[in-house]
């Protein structure tokens, strides 16, 4: 009898252990994840809002909170563990890693740089050569000046003939009409569309088309080396849900815009809808799948940053990004 009782006890323990091993994330308490944006909510972020709204994160055993970065940057929040994931840019990840901040890009939101320089058509700015004698309204970052200088040099122009004005987030259209600035660095999928909706005729110079080196990944999704090392399963589940969100946005731009607007009703609905249609063709574009990043793109821009003195330590692209958590 004692032997039988012992065998029953052992069997019970084994069954209990098996039950624990078979338990899925959704059966226990969900993992709480903080996701930080890079700025105010916009259509670069639609995928994460869709994944939350449609329950993709919940299905993966994740409870997500979406925040804006405030005084800190997404890189600082993610590296410190104050947020587990966030939105960044290839250049920001490179700068961070050069300074020893261990963040990693785990997906590119869109495949090609859709930013460039916008100006009212009346300013007559059709190429980087036309920047001469004009006022550039920017954020006061040295990399802006270096980018302008490089483009102008390739076009036989002189950066010293450009007046650099720091305008921050001031309304570009008002500033341009009053002569405060002549051109600014914007996202085509937002500001250029906004210009059309407001009735402004503009010229747009596509940065990535002007110089291949500037066709880098912006924005990207980041996490920390620490989270990858200590909770790879969470990263896998999070990225699986997020990819579904962006894939839905690719296939359903109109529905996606409405879902996003439910979370950001303060935004211009017409702008969001038009922007979502524009970006639906950009999220995957010519890549094999959403989020894909290639080493050549990382190396090209990282080398440019190093050669121009923006980073003092070379950054290994293979450590700065990974495709391991995608398809």
N, C-alpha and C positions, 0 to 999 in steps of 0.2 A: 504493500500500500504506500509505504514511504517513497519507494522508487517511482510509483505511478504519480504520486503527488509532486515529486521533484520534476518529472518529465512534463507534467501539466504546467508547472510554474515556469519552466524553461520555455515551453511553447508559447505561453502567454507573453513572456518578455519579448520573444522574437517577433511575435505578431504586433506587439506594441511598437517595437523599433521599426518594423516594416511600415506600419501605418504612419509613423513620423516621417520616414524617408519619402513616402509617397505623397505627403502633403504638399500641395501647390501653394504659391504665394497668396493666391486669392482666398485660401481657406483660413489663413491666420490673419494677424493684424497687418494692415498694409504698410509698406515702407513709405515714410513721409519724405518727399523730395521737394526742395526749393529750387525753382528755375528762375534765373534772373535775366531780364531783357537787357539790351544795350542802351535803350532809349525809350521813348514813349511807344506804345503798341502800334505796330504798322504791319503791312502785308508780308514783310519778311518773316513775321512770327506766326502767320496763320496756322501752320501745321501743328504747333503746340496747342493752340486753342481748340483746334478740331479734335486732336487726340484726347483732350480733356473732356470736351463736350460730348463726344461719341462714346466715351467710356473705355477707350483703348488702354489708358493708363490703369484704370480700375481693373481691367481684365488681366493685367500683368502684376496685380498686387501692389499698385503704387497710388499714393494719394499726393497729388501735386499742388503746389502753391506757386503762382506766377507773380513775380515782383519786379519793380523797376529798381535800378541800381542806386539811385540817390547820389550821395557824395562819393561813394566808392565806385570802382570800376567792376565790371563783370569778372575780370581776371582776378582781382583781389578777393572778391567774394567767394569765387570757386576755389582758389588756391588755399584760402583760410578755412574752408569747410562751412562757411556761412551759407553757401548755396552749393548744391551738388552738380548742377549743370547751368549753362548760360549761353548767351549770344555774344560772340566776339567777331574778330576779323583776322585774316591771316597776318597782317602787319602787327596787330596788337599781340597775338600769340607769339610772334617772332621776337618782339621787343621784350615781352615778359620772360620768355625762356632765356634770352640773352642775359637777363638780370637775375637768373636763377629761380624764377617763379615757375614751378612745375605744372603748368596747364597743358592740356592736349586737345587738339581739334579732332573730334570724332565724326564730323560730317560737315560738308559744305551745303549751305541752304540752297544756293543757286550755283550753277556751273561756271558762269562767266561774270566778270565784273560789269555790272550795269550802271556804273557811275560815270560821270563826265562833267563837262563844263557847259553851263546854260547861260544864255544872255538874251535880252530882248532883241528881236530881229533888227530893230532900228539902230542898234549899236554896231552892226556890220562885222561881227566877229564870226568868221567862217573857218579859221584855222589858228593854230598856236601863234603863228606870225602876227595875227591880228590882236594878240594880247598887248602888244607894244602900245604904250600911250594910254592904256586903260587901267581901271581900278578893279582889283580883285578883292572880293569880300569873302573872308575865310574865318577859320577858328583860331588862328594864331599859332599853328603847328609848323615847326621847321620842315616837316616832311612835305607839307603843301608847297612850300617855296621850292624845294628840291625837285618835286614832281613837275611843277611849272617850268623850272629852269631846264630840265631834261627835255621836255616836249618842245620848248622854244628853241633850244640848241639844235635839235634834230631838224627844225624847220628854218634854221638860219636866223633866228631872232634873239634878242637880248633881254634877259629877265630884269636887268637894272632899269629898263624903261617901263616896268609895271609898278603901279602904286599898290602896295599891299595894305588892305584895311581889314581890321578884325571886327566882324559884325556878329559873331555867335549865331544865335537862333532868331535874329531880327528878320522880319518879313522881307524876302528878297525882292518881291515885285515893287513894294513901296520904296525900298532903298534904291532900286534901279531907276525907277521913274523920277526920283528926286535928284539923281546924279551922285548919290553916296557911293554906289558901286556900279560896275558895268557887267561883271560876270561872276559866277560862283560855282563851286563844286557840289553837284547834286546827284541824287539817284533818279535815273530816267523813269523808273517804274512808279515814282511818286511825284516828284516836283515837275517833271516835264508834262506828265498827265494833268497835274493840278493847273499848270499854265494854260493848257487847252480848255479846261473846264471854266477857267476865269476869263477866257477870251483874249489871252495874250499870245501873240505870234513870237516864237522864240527860235533861236538857233541852238543846236546841241552838238557838242564835240565829244564823241564816244572815246573814253580814256583807253579802254582795252584795244580798240581798233587803231588808235594812234600809235601805240607802242605795245608790243607783245608782253614786255616785262611787267606791264601794269594790268595784265589780264589775270589777276590773282583772285583768290577766294575771299569773297566778302558778301555777306557775313558767313560765319561758321558757328557750329555748336561745340562748346568746350566742356570738359570735365577735368578732374585732377588726376595726376599720376597715382596719388594715394588711394582714391576711390577705385581706380582700375585694379590696383594691386590687392586691395583689401575686400572689395565687393564687386568682383567682375560680373557676377550674376545680376546684380542690380543694374549695372550699366547696360548689359545685354537686353534686359527686359525694358528698360527705359527707351533705348534706341529702337527696339522693335515697335513699341507703341508710337514713338515719334515719327518713324518712317511711314507708318500707316497713315498718320495725319497728313503728311506732305503728299503722299501718293493720292489720297482722297482729294487734296487741293488741286492736283494736276488734272484729275479726271472731272472734277466738279467745281469749276471756278465760281459760278454764280451762287451755288449752295454754300460754298466755303466762305464767300464774302458775307453772307447773311449770318452764318455761325460766328464769324469773327466780330461782326458788328454787335452781336448780342453781348459780347464782353467789352466792347469799346464803342458804346453808342454815341459818345461825344465826337467821334470822327465824322467827316463828310462822307455820307453814304455813297454818293455818286463817285467820289474819288476812290473809295475802297473797292467798289465793284469794278471800276475800270482798271485799277491797279492789279486786282486779283486776276483778271483776264490776261493782262500783260504777263504777270509772273508765272501763270500756269504753264507757259511754254518755256520758262527759264529754269524752273526748279531742277529738272532732269536734263533737258536740252539734248546734247550729244553724248551724254555719259551712259554707262551701262545700267545704272540704277541711281535712285536718289541718294545724295550725300557723298557720292564717290569723290575722292581727291587723288591726284597723281603727284608723284615725287618731282617731276620736271617743273610743274607750276610752282611748287614750294621752293625748289632750289633756285629757280630763275629770279624770283623776287627777293629771296633771302640774300643771294649773292649781291644783288643791286644795293640792298640796304647796307651790307657790310662794306662794299666798295665805296659807298658814299659816306661812310663814317657814322651811320645812324645806329649801328650796333658794333660793339668792340669785340664781342666774342661770336665766332661762327656758330650757328645753330644747326644741329643735325635734323634735317627734315624728317627722317624716319622716326625720330622721337617726338617731333612737334605735331605729327598727325598720325592717324591710323584709320584703316577701313575695316578693322577686325570686327566691329560691332554692327556692320551693315550686311545685307544679304549673304 
